[in-house]
């Protein structure tokens, strides 16, 4: 029996639907996950405000919308440190000053933003910070000794455990001579996993510096293995690494090589966004009936026609928002957000020269206590 059906079953026949708190909470649970939804509901009356401010309700609300979080904005590194740029319009627009991080570390850089958490690399190659921008909680980590290699380049990703709003995981990937190694930290156990190695042809480096993409139970990163682009898969359940070849036509020099971005394919699974000039191609990796996977070419997009750009404008990708399947594209005329399934796009009101940005996709809810006058306390939550 569904929660809604159970609430209907428990409701006394004499009560109107909106006076039954069990049923009402089920209705409010289905409000859209935009930041303005719960504050608007709380303004209806004190009873509604009490319901939407309940911690149990907020946990259920975030869990209900976890698979469809709104794209609130993005973080980026700049001369001031780490800054935030909102992408939503009023009344859902969260001011840029709401999320700020002062590390007093000019060499700190963002590695990942996912599930309402940021992973930041400090100036030391072995020290990292997991930061919740709303609660401002900080969790400091030191990488395992094997990552303490001066010449090593390290990437990382942060994610919350499935269905768990409290614990998180951090994945570190180090590119060293003729091998890639990775390990996983769990905040629940407080320890790192065993090292996961895989061999490569030559020195492997992160391809164009784009963050890892989470698809199912695996993280995917683009690597340049001896000059040939491959995809590194980090299987979080099996705690293993694998290398996946890109489509053969991309191996030809100069073919669709303006940029290549790992993405979630339409309908799920591993995909690629490949661009050369104003033409973008979407690929999907399919598993055949014989168990052998292969790449299938999907749609071709003419970005100049879609965005109404002239042929003299250069298009660069600066981010990919995996939950919303949105690509951030920067041009001299501004930053565009393109939803890769519907091809709907919007242009951000402000432009900047960031090379990479880190989208914030989360359910943002304001928990407001009941108080007279200005005595009520507001506590923001983000997951």
N, C-alpha and C positions, 0 to 999 in steps of 0.2 A: 504494500500500500504506500503510495507517495505521501510526502509530507503534507501537500495540499489536501489530499483526500483524507488523511488522518485528522487534520484540523477540522475539516467539514464534519467528519464522523463524531468528533468530540464536542462540536458546537451545540449548545442547547437550542432547540427549535425556536424558542421565543426571542432569541437575540438577533438583531439585525447584523449582517455580515461585518460591518465596520466597527461594531461594538464588541465583537469576539476577538480578544487579543491574540489568541493562537492563529486565527485566520488572518487577522490584520498583519501580524508579523510576517506571514507567508506572502502576503501581497506586497508589503514593503521590501521584502527580500528580493523581489523581482524588479525593483526600480533599476533603471540603467546605471552603469558604474561610473558615470561622470561625477566629478567632484562636487557639483552643485546639487545632486539628487537628494542626499540625506539632509543637508542644511535646509533645503526647501521643505522637505517633509517635516522636519522638526519645528518649522514655523507654523504648522497647521494648528496645533494645540499642544498642551502640556503632555497629554497621554502619548501622542505620536512622538514627541521629543524624548520622552522617557524610553519608549520602545527602541528608537533608532540610536539612542546613546548607550544602550545596554551592551556590555562587552561581549556577552554571548551572541547577541544579534550581529555585532560587527564582525566577529569571527566567521559566522555563517555567511554573511554578506560577502566578505572577501573570498571565502572559499567558493561560493556560488559563482562568482565572476572571475575566478582566477584564470580561466582559459580564454577570457576575452577582455583583458585589461585595456583601458584607454592609453593612448600615446600622449603623455603629459608634456613632454619636452625633451631636452637633451643636455648632457654635460659635455664639457670640453676643457682641454688644457689651454691656458693662455698665460700672458705675462703676469697676471695677478694670482695665478694658481689654478684653481678649479672653479669654473663658473657654470651657471645654469641658464638655459634659454627656454622659456615656455613656448609651446606650439599651439595651444588651444585658445579659443576666443572666450571672451567674457560670456557668462559668469563662471565658466570652468577654468579660466586662465589662472594659474598659480604664479604669483609674482616671483621674479627672478631672485629677489633678495631672501625668499623663504628658505632656499637651500644654499647654504654657503659652507665652505670648508677652508679653514685657515691652518695650514700645516707648517708654515714658516720653513718650507723645504722647496727651494726653487727647482729642484730636479725631480720632484714627485710627479708621477704621471698615472693617468687612469688606464687600467687594463681591461676592465669589464664593468658593465652595468646590467643587472638582471634581477627580477623579482624584488625590486625596491632596494637593492644593495649595490654599493660600488666597491670594486677592488682596486686599490691604489698601490703602486710600487713606489717605495721610498727611494731616496738617493742611494742607499745601500742596496746592493743587488740581492740581498737575502732577506730584507725586511719588507713586509707588506701590511696593508691596513684594509679591513673590511668596515665600511662605514654605512650606517643607515641615515640618510639625509634628513629624515623627519624627526626621529627620536634622538638623533645625534649620537647614538651608541657607536662606539669604536671597538673593534676587536683586532689586536695586533698579533701578527704571525711572523715566525722566523722559518725560512725554508729549510728543508733537510740539508745536511752537509754536502750531499752530492751536487747540489745546485750552487755551491760556493766556488764557482769557477770564473775567473776574471774575464775570460774571453767569451763566456757563454751568453747567448741572448735568451731572455726568459719572457714568455707570454703567460697569461693566466686568465681564468674565468671564475666567476662566482655564481652560485645558484642555490636556491632553497631546496631541501628535500621534498619530494612529492607529497603534497597534502600536509606539510609541516611548516607552520608560520614562524617557528622559533629557531630551528636548527638550519644550518647552511653547510655547503661544501665549497671548497676552493680547489681548483685544478691548476697546477703549474706545469708548464711545458718548457723544456730547455733544449735548445738546438746546439749540439756540440759536434765535433769532428766525426763524421761518418755515422752519427747516431742521433736519435731523438729520445729523450727520456721524459717521463711524466710521473706525477704522483698526486694523490687526492687527500685533502685535509677534511676531516669531519668535525664540526663544532660540537656534535653530540658526544664523541669519544675524546676529542682533544688531541688526536694523534694523526700522523701522516701514514698513508698506505705504503706498501713496498713500492720500489721503483718499477716503472713499466718502460722497458727499452724497445726500440725497433731500429733496424739498420737502414741507412740511406746510401745513395751512390757517393755523394761527396758532402761538403758542408751544406747543411740545410738552414735556410733562413725563413722567417715569416714573410709571406708574400704580400707586399704592399701594406703590411701593418694592420690589416683589418681584424677586429675582434672575432673570437670564436662564435659559432652559431650552434644553438642547442636544438637538436631535432630528435624527438623521441627520448631515448636514454643515452644518447651519444652527443659529444661535442665534435665539431668539425672546424678545422683550420686549413687554410691554403699554405702550402710550403713550396719553395723552389728547390728541388732536389737535382743538383747538377745542371741547373738551367732549365729543367723541365718542371712544369707546375703539377703538383700532386696534392691530394687532399689527405690530411691526417685525421683519422677517426679515433677519438678517445671514448671507448665503451665504458660507461660509468658503472654498469652492473657487473660486467665481467672483469673490469679493471685491466683492460688490455688495449694495445695500440694496433692500428692497421693503416696501410697506405692504399689509397684509391686513385687510379689514374683518371685524369680528365678526358673528355671526348677526344678522339684521335685527331680530329680536324684542328683542334687548338694547339697541337704540338708543332704545327707548321709555323715558321717564324713570321710574326707580324699578323697572324690571323686572329681576329677578335681579341686583341691584346691590349686595348686601351686600359681595360680593367676586367678582372674576373672576380665575382663575389659569390661565396657560398650562400645559399638561401633555402628556405622551406619551399618545396615544390607545390604546385597547385594540387590539392587533394592530399597533401602530406608527403613525407619522404624527403630525400636529399635532392637539391636542385642547384643550378648554377645560373647566374646572371652574367652574360658576357657582352661586352660593348666594344665596338670599333667605330669611330666617327659618330654618326648620329643613329646607328643601328644597334639595337640591343636584342639579344636572343636569349630565350629562357629554355633551359635544359632540365630534364628530370631523369633520375637514375631508377630504372625499373628492374625488378627481379623476374627473370624468365621462368617458364615452367620447369626448365632443367636445373634451376637454382643458380644459373649464371646471370649476373646483373649486367645491364648494358645501359647506355645513355640514349635517350630519345629527345629529339629536338621538338620543342613546343612552339610557342608563339614567337613572332618577330615583331618588334616595336620600333617605329620610327619616332625617335624622341623629339626631333625638330618639329614634326607635325603635331605630335601630342602636346608639346609645351608651347607651340607657336613661336619657335626661336628661329633666328636667321642662321645661315650656314657659317657665319664667322664666330659664333659663340662656342666656346669650349665647355664641355660637360664633364664634370668630375663627380665621382661618387664619394660621399664622406661618411655614410653610415647605412646600416640596415637594421630595421626594427623587426625582429623575428616573429613576435606574437601578432603584430598587425600586418606583416608581410609588406612593409613599406620601405622603399629605397629613398635615401636623402641624396639629392643631386645638386651640386653647386655650380652656378654659372656666374658670369659677370653681372647679370641682371638680378641675381638673387638665388635663394635656396628653395628648391622645390621638393615636396614630399609626394611620391608616386606610389599608390597602392597597386601592386603588381598583378592582382587578379582582376579587379574592376577597372584598372587604369584611371581611376579618379585621382586627381592631383590638386594640390594647393600650394600656394607660394607663401613663405614665411614673411612677416612684415618687416623683418630686419635681416640684414646680410652681415656676414663676417668672413674672415679669411681662414677659418679652421680647416685643417687637413682631414681630421677624423673627429667625429662626435659620437657620443654614447647615449642612445635613446633611453628614456625613462618610461617604461611601460608598467603601470601599476594601478591598483585600485586605491584611490585616495579618499579616505572618509574622515570627516570631522566628528569627533566624539564630544558632545557639548553637555555639560552637567547643568542641572536645573538650579538656578540661583536668582535672587532678586537683584534688580538694577544691573550694575556692572560687576556683581560679585561672581557671576558664572565663570567657570574656568573652561578654556578650550584646549583640547589635546588632539593634535593631528596624528593620523595613522596612515601608514603606507605599506602595501605589500604587493 
